[in-house]
Structure formats: C-alpha cells, structure tokens
Amino acid sequence: MKDLILGAFQTMNPNGTIGASWRVPGNTDVRYLDLDHWTGLGKRLEEGGFDFLFFADSYGYPMIDGEVIPTALTDAMYIPMADPITVVSAVAAATERLGIVVTSSTTVERPASVARRYGTLDHFTRGRIGWNIVTGAAQASSAELFGEPMIAHDERYAQAEDHLAICLGLWEGSWDDDALVEDADAGVYARPDGVRAVRYAGRHLSSRGVFGIPPSPQRSPLLLQAGTSVAGRDFAARYAEVIFIGGGDADLIRDQIVDIRRRAEAAGRGADALRFLVGAHFVAAATTEEAEHKRAEMVALATLEQAATTYAWVTGIDLTALPLDEPMPDLRTEQGQSSVDRFMDPASGRRKTVRQVLEEYRDNGINGTVFVGDGPGIADQVAAFVDQTDADGFLVQPHVTPQTYDDFVDWVAPALRVAGMLPTDVRPGVTLRDRLLGAGSRLPASHPAAALRRVRSAV
Ligand SMILES: Cc1cc2nc3c(=O)[nH]c(=O)nc-3n(C[C@H](O)[C@H](O)[C@H](O)COP(=O)(O)O)c2cc1C
C-alpha cells in the first residue's frame, strides 16, 4: 500500500462543500474573514498530519440570465468568496511544515503578476507554496466582472499554456542560482551577468523581461491542476505535478488517471512524475451508526435548489428550467463541459434524469466521492478505492470546519496508518515539492520547464 497524500480543501466562504453548512452551530468557516480562523486552522491541520491546506477559488458566482441566483446569496453559495492569496503569509508564519496551495485562474490573472506573487510567497513560505492552475469555473460571471468577452473553453487552455510558459520562464530562466551575491564590501547586490531577460511570444500572451525576484527554494511553486475535460487533461499531463480529480465514480476516476498518465508518458515525463488526488467527503465517527447518522444530518440540510445553484455555478445551465423527471438532454456549455459530461454517457445508453443529477449534487457535492463509517470501515473503503483508481491521495472536503478534519484525524488517520496507507512519521523534505514527490525541491529535468532554464538572451 502507498502512503497517501492529504490536502485539506477550503474556500474563503462561510460554507463547507455540501449544502448551506454555515448554519450548523460550531462551523468556524463563518469566520472566514478573521485571520485567526486561518492561522488556527493551519496549525490544527499541521498537527493533524495534513500535507497541505488547499484553497479553491473563483471570481465567478452562480449566474443565470445575467443575474446572480438568489439562492446563492441566501445560502452563501460561492458568494461571498474572499481572496485566499491574502492569507498565505499569515498561515505560513503560524506553521512550519504545512504546504499551502492556492488556486489562480490563467484566464483572469496576468502571468507576470502571478509569477511575482507566487515567487514572493515561495520565499515567505520557505518553499511551501503550490499553485492550483485552473482556467476557471463560473467563467460567464467572471468574464463579465472583468469586462471581457468569455473565451471559448479550449481557447482558455491554449491561453493557459502561454500564461504558464511566461511564468515558468520568469521563475526558471531569468536568474542564475548564484546571481544574488549580496557582497556589501564589493558593492554588488546581484551580478548583472547572472540575470537575463526571458522572451516569450505566444498566440494569446507575450512577454519580455527580467524577473524581479531572486530564486526561491522551489523556484517554480509546486504545479497543481484541476480540470478534466480533454483539453484539461492534456494540459495537466504536460505540466502538472499534482492533479485534482473529481467525479465520484471510481471507474471514471481510474479512466481519467490512466489517460493522463498515458499522455504524460507520451510527453516524455516519467509515470511517477505525477500524483493524483481525489476530492472526497469523509464522514467518520466512533461507530458506523454514528457516522451514518451524521451523514443523514448533513444531507438533510441540503436542498435541490442549492444543488441547482451549484450546477449553474459550474456549467452556467439552469436545471430548474428542465422537466425534473426526464432524462438529461444533450447540453453544451463553454463553461465546464466535464461537469455536464459526467452525467451523460450516450455510449452505454445510461442517462440520469434531471432530478437524479440534482440529488447527486445535493447529497455528494461537486466532487462526488463520499466515504462513511468508523475508522477501520473507512480505511477498508479507501483501500478498495485506491486499488481500483490508482489515486495517490485525497483532498478532504469539509462539511463543518474544523469538525470534519478533527474527525478525520481522530478516526480515519489512525486506521489508515495501521493499514499502511499513511506515513507513521513526518514526511521527509523541506519544500512542498520534495515532500510530495520525493525528488528534490526544483522541477525535474523531465519537466518542460527544464528547457526554459537554457533560454538565454541579452538584457
Ligand atoms: C478537487 C477539485 C478542485 C477544483 N478547484 C477549482 C477551483 O478552485 N477553481 C476552479 O476554477 N476550478 C476548480 N476545479 C476545476 C473545475 O471543476 C473545472 O473542471 C475547471 O475549472 C474547468 O475545466 P475543465 O472544463 O477542463 O474541467 C477543481 C476541480 C477539482 C476536481
């Protein structure tokens, strides 16, 4: 059995990931605008043995026909959502080992600013920062907010490629490792011949210039990716080191992992250069009955309106306008087609009704995988799931913070350790990349970024 990687899923929003859990007494996510909430949670996760705290993020909110969906506001679904990059330094100062992974969209952000932000944070965190690269959920409302036309789905990935190439060029290609000399006697802070301009000219984005920050422990942050459309998988296979997978169904997850690994090998990257983490709910307690009771309480709080709001957030499609008990029709969206395709399988003739899709979103959330039981029971389910999917770990999704994580630490983690699925000691390595991939702090030679290190041009 392999040692699983554990991330704690969060958004800077009052809810967990199923229903309107902000209403559950004791849910500290309602304090998402208090810095103490995040530093306290960071410490707790580090003590509990989590590898990293992950912040999902999006500027987009649930919108139909140009208007925010009222349920989104009454139930705090995806709005409000604060900017997670702002808490990284505070969490880093409160912790020693915990990785911190933040989502930034290549569609709305500009590469030189992303490079500078994550480059700075790699210093402040001493090599514990990761970037979840997304082309963005909820694109329609996000594009309107930025006053830009919505870019078509696959074009967003083409743009992501330009975006990442510029970032990688700045991180990897601009400064030599020994360019920073800080020699006060000689009056030389940095050697001009060790710093060079990096050029990139792409179809969507171009850049020429010197990076403003000397090399950090990882140089490039750990590169994570979420998005499982064909274009998304192809992008992940070539660039990502850790890939987030959702979808619920174990066979679907296995197929996606096999496909991305195959694409990665075709791109010249070693099969073990990538790790796959599945977004999942763990409903754990001292006994199976207690856990099932907790699960029932959790589902009872969630409604079909909330499910429709979530579906609209990821796809832009209003399922409430369709007949509930008819099979899902063919739907096309430029927003998140993989979330639509997940419920459509014309090949097998299996097609869920609109109501079934909504019920599934209501009960299981966007990512779909749920484990319920006492510690040993969940450890058995996890072992079978990992066996079937070849997943390398999980993003533990909160229902109620910190209870979900505490339950995981109290009931699930000990059973996983007994079953040989979690390390018994702190993972070795100083940086996030080294801890999770075990091959040093910098991107490996098999990554396309390695070629950028050889790019040289006069300033
Ligand atoms: C565990 C997990 C976390 C994700 N987090 C985000 C996120 O924070 N922001 C975002 O825009 N998309 C996120 N996504 C990806 C979206 O679900 C969506 O698939 C993607 O933005 C659109 O790409 P696609 O069409 O290639 O799937 C996440 C996916 C998974 C499985």
The ligand as an ORCA input file, in Angstrom:
! r2SCAN-3c Opt
* xyz 0 1
  C     -10.795     18.854     -6.346
  C     -11.043     19.891     -7.393
  C     -10.850     21.241     -7.076
  C     -11.068     22.226     -8.029
  N     -10.880     23.531     -7.693
  C     -11.146     24.508     -8.591
  C     -11.022     25.884     -8.226
  O     -10.658     26.202     -7.114
  N     -11.313     26.817     -9.158
  C     -11.701     26.494    -10.433
  O     -11.943     27.396    -11.226
  N     -11.817     25.202    -10.805
  C     -11.553     24.208     -9.917
  N     -11.677     22.893    -10.282
  C     -11.905     22.562    -11.693
  C     -13.316     22.802    -12.114
  O     -14.077     21.789    -11.521
  C     -13.488     22.761    -13.623
  O     -13.401     21.425    -14.008
  C     -12.487     23.567    -14.387
  O     -12.331     24.835    -13.877
  C     -12.871     23.652    -15.850
  O     -12.010     22.854    -16.522
  P     -12.485     21.589    -17.359
  O     -13.521     22.083    -18.303
  O     -11.202     21.158    -18.025
  O     -12.985     20.547    -16.421
  C     -11.493     21.877     -9.332
  C     -11.674     20.526     -9.652
  C     -11.451     19.550     -8.693
  C     -11.674     18.138     -9.070
*
